[in-house]
Amino acid sequence: MFRYVCLGTQDPARARVFYDRVLATLDIHRVDTGDEGFELGWSGWGTYNDEGREELALWLCPPFDGAPASPGNGVMVAFNAATRAQVDAFHAAAMAAGGTSEGEPGLRPQYNTDFYAAYVRDPDGNKLAAVHRDAPRAQP
């Protein structure tokens, strides 16, 4: 459904350190863009293939208009976690890398009985989540 998601940052170097550490817990790594955009403060994580034009990625960059980066009210990027342990590791890594907690890892039965998530904010205030859903059970 999405080609990419872009979030603003005031400090691209700090953002790279934070996202490298946090997204590695979900087996998501920085994409190789060569030198493209790097000098402008762009970094991306996920899938990127310039020649094939495939691009499911999260990008961080300073805003084009030169105004300060700011998080959107109600904006959140949620990442898929393969296990509950990955959700726990995501939250712990975010705290260790300078993020703040918006919700400790745990079940969120108000969403569904198998909805296990953690919520954090990066150092720029962008809200992120890691979510694990149990595999559907076979119907009798």
C-alpha positions, 0 to 999 in steps of 0.5 A: 500500500505504501511506497515509503514513509518519511519523518523529519529530523533536526539531527540526521547523524543522531537519527541514524544512530537511533534508528540503526539500533532500534530497527535492528531489533526487528531485523530492519537495516539501513538501505544502501543508497550510495551517496544519493541524498546522504549529504542532504541528511537523508537515511532510509531503512527497509527495502530500497532498489533504485533500478527496480524502483521498489521502495518500501522504506522509512526515510529520515531527513531534515524538512525541505522547507528549512523549518524545524522538524516537528512530529505530527499530532496523531502520526505514528509509524508501526513496525511489524515484529515477528515475536513478542521478544522483538517488541521488548527488544525494540522498546529497550533499544529505543530507551537506550538510544535516547528515545522516550516511552509512550507505552511499555511492551505488553498486550493491548486487549482494547485492540485485540486479545493477541495485540502485543505492542510497545510505543516510543518516541525518537529523539525528534519526538516522532512516535513509533510502535512495534506490534506483534500479532499471534498467528491466527488459530485454526477454526474447528 
